[in-house]
């Protein structure tokens, strides 16, 4: 499988980062879990976390119908407990033992 991407930045849509890479990222992740060698990952875990967080924030913003102010240091929405609840387990109905801890 080959994966490629292109980006355009700003209102002027200037060309931004682009890439082209082959391989199966899911298989790469499973292989690294089995081998316990994080240096063999196709992409850093933190990069995946940030990418997924942006999608979750966009979904919460859409569901609430408003903009969110996010603090990247605490990974919480500023002055918006309703949004923070949606980002946690408050709307999904997790059950024991699959609960998210209040603090890590």
C-alpha positions as CSV (number, residue, x, y, z in Angstrom):
1,X,0.0,0.0,0.0
2,X,1.3,3.5,-0.9
3,X,0.2,6.6,1.0
4,X,0.7,10.1,-0.1
5,X,-0.4,13.5,1.0
6,X,-0.2,17.2,0.1
7,X,-1.1,20.3,2.1
8,X,-1.7,23.9,1.4
9,X,-1.3,26.6,4.0
10,X,-3.0,29.9,4.6
11,X,-5.6,31.8,2.6
12,X,-3.2,32.0,-0.3
13,X,-3.0,28.2,-0.3
14,X,0.8,28.1,-0.6
15,X,2.2,24.5,-0.9
16,X,3.0,23.0,2.4
17,X,4.5,19.7,3.5
18,X,3.9,16.7,1.3
19,X,5.0,13.1,1.5
20,X,4.9,9.8,-0.2
21,X,5.5,6.5,1.6
22,X,4.7,2.9,1.1
23,X,3.9,0.2,3.6
24,X,1.1,-1.0,5.9
25,X,1.0,1.3,9.0
26,X,-1.3,-1.0,10.9
27,X,1.1,-3.9,10.4
28,X,4.0,-1.7,11.3
29,X,2.3,-0.8,14.6
30,X,1.5,-4.4,15.5
31,X,5.0,-5.5,14.6
32,X,6.5,-2.8,16.9
33,X,4.1,-3.8,19.8
34,X,5.3,-7.4,19.4
35,X,9.0,-6.5,19.2
36,X,8.8,-3.6,21.7
37,X,11.1,-1.6,19.4
38,X,9.5,1.9,19.2
39,X,12.4,3.0,17.0
40,X,10.9,0.9,14.2
41,X,7.6,2.8,14.2
42,X,6.7,4.4,10.8
43,X,5.6,7.5,12.8
44,X,6.0,8.6,16.4
45,X,3.2,7.8,18.8
46,X,3.0,11.5,19.9
47,X,2.3,12.5,16.3
48,X,-0.7,10.1,16.2
49,X,-2.0,11.4,19.5
50,X,-1.9,15.0,18.3
51,X,-3.6,14.1,15.0
52,X,-6.4,12.2,16.7
53,X,-6.8,15.0,19.4
54,X,-7.4,17.5,16.6
55,X,-10.2,15.4,15.2
56,X,-11.8,14.9,18.6
57,X,-11.7,18.6,19.3
58,X,-13.3,19.3,15.9
59,X,-16.1,16.8,16.6
60,X,-16.8,18.3,20.0
61,X,-16.8,21.9,18.6
62,X,-19.2,20.7,15.9
63,X,-21.5,19.0,18.3
64,X,-21.6,22.0,20.7
65,X,-21.9,24.5,17.8
66,X,-19.1,26.7,19.1
67,X,-15.4,27.4,19.0
68,X,-13.2,25.9,21.7
69,X,-10.0,27.3,23.4
70,X,-7.7,24.4,24.0
71,X,-4.7,24.3,26.4
72,X,-2.1,21.9,24.9
73,X,-0.2,21.7,28.2
74,X,-3.2,20.4,30.2
75,X,-4.9,18.9,27.2
76,X,-8.2,20.4,28.4
77,X,-10.6,22.9,26.9
78,X,-10.4,26.2,28.8
79,X,-13.4,27.2,30.8
80,X,-15.7,24.7,29.1
81,X,-16.6,21.7,31.3
82,X,-19.2,20.5,28.8
83,X,-16.6,20.2,26.1
84,X,-14.2,18.5,28.5
85,X,-16.9,16.0,29.4
86,X,-17.4,15.1,25.7
87,X,-13.6,14.6,25.4
88,X,-13.7,12.3,28.3
89,X,-15.9,9.3,28.9
90,X,-19.0,11.4,29.9
91,X,-20.9,10.9,26.7
92,X,-19.9,7.3,25.8
93,X,-21.1,5.4,28.8
94,X,-17.9,3.4,29.5
95,X,-18.4,0.6,32.0
96,X,-16.1,-0.9,34.6
97,X,-13.2,-1.8,34.0
98,X,-13.0,0.3,30.8
99,X,-13.1,3.7,32.5
100,X,-10.8,6.6,31.9
101,X,-9.0,7.7,35.0
102,X,-9.5,11.3,36.2
103,X,-5.8,11.9,36.4
104,X,-2.8,10.0,35.1
